[in-house]
């Protein structure tokens, strides 16, 4: 069996853009911009973590499968991280978070995802009821995610993605 050559970071970015083509987030921004912001937040942690961040919603929000990612040349460790941050049907959010924190790379990706989703400039464009519900969900998630990695790692990600959250570290 022949396997594909491993993809570069730019190729993974292009794959994520194709997978999320035509998708928009809750505030009407092309969805790929969210995954790129998450990837930028984890840039100091290496290419593999950046790749996982670019792909972190592909399995959950597109028809792309883990097998297709592997066949395309996404490194197996990256696919494993993407699987870890993917919420599967029938799994509640907290249970998924408790699984995420068993893997360092997955935790870093989820912290960046949470920080981007918690940005006031994004949340402010949501209906008030959604804004309050999601703010509580993301705050509760931080109580699980942040203690799972070094405070310096949290500070690095949050400082890049959503500096307003830095006050919660102090």
C-alpha positions, -999 to +999 in steps of 0.1 A: +000+000+000+014+034-010+008+063+014+007+100+004+037+122+012+031+142+043+015+176+037+032+209+045+016+235+068+005+255+037-011+224+022-030+217+054-042+253+054-054+248+018-071+215+028-089+233+057-100+261+034-114+236+009-131+216+036-147+247+051-155+264+017-189+280+019-192+277+057-196+308+079-194+311+116-223+324+138-214+360+130-212+355+093-174+354+088-160+327+065-153+297+089-117+293+077-108+325+094-117+310+128-094+280+123-066+302+110-069+324+141-068+293+163-037+281+144-020+315+148-026+312+186-007+279+188+021+288+164+048+289+191+041+252+198+051+239+164+039+229+130+020+198+141-001+217+166-007+244+140-019+218+115-042+203+141-056+237+149-063+243+112-082+210+110-097+211+145-133+214+132-130+194+100-142+161+113-171+176+133-183+202+107-175+188+073-179+154+055-141+148+056-131+117+076-100+109+096-092+083+070-093+108+043-070+132+062-045+103+066-048+093+030-042+130+020-009+130+039-019+147+071+006+133+097-010+106+120-002+125+151-020+155+138-051+134+129-050+119+164-051+154+179-079+164+156-099+133+166-093+142+203-108+177+200-137+164+179-170+160+198-187+129+187-225+123+187-238+114+222-208+128+240-215+158+263-192+188+262-176+183+296-168+146+289-152+157+256-131+183+275-120+157+300-108+136+271-091+166+255-070+173+285-054+139+284-034+151+254-011+182+255-015+192+219-052+188+219-054+209+250-034+237+234-057+237+204-088+237+225-075+266+246-069+286+215-104+276+201-120+287+234-101+320+235-111+329+199-147+319+205-147+341+236-135+373+220-158+402+229-158+415+194-172+382+181-195+375+210-209+411+208-224+402+174-245+373+187-280+375+200-280+383+238-293+349+248-267+330+228-240+354+240-248+347+277-251+309+272-219+306+253-199+329+276-208+306+305-200+275+285-166+288+275-158+301+310-166+267+325-144+250+298-115+272+308-117+258+344-110+224+329-086+233+301-063+259+317-051+238+347-042+210+323-012+228+309+015+252+322+003+287+330+029+300+306+014+280+277-021+294+285-006+329+287+011+325+253-020+314+236-045+337+253-021+367+248-021+360+211-058+351+206-078+370+232-057+392+256-089+402+274-089+368+290-054+373+306-071+389+336-086+354+344-050+341+349-042+366+376 
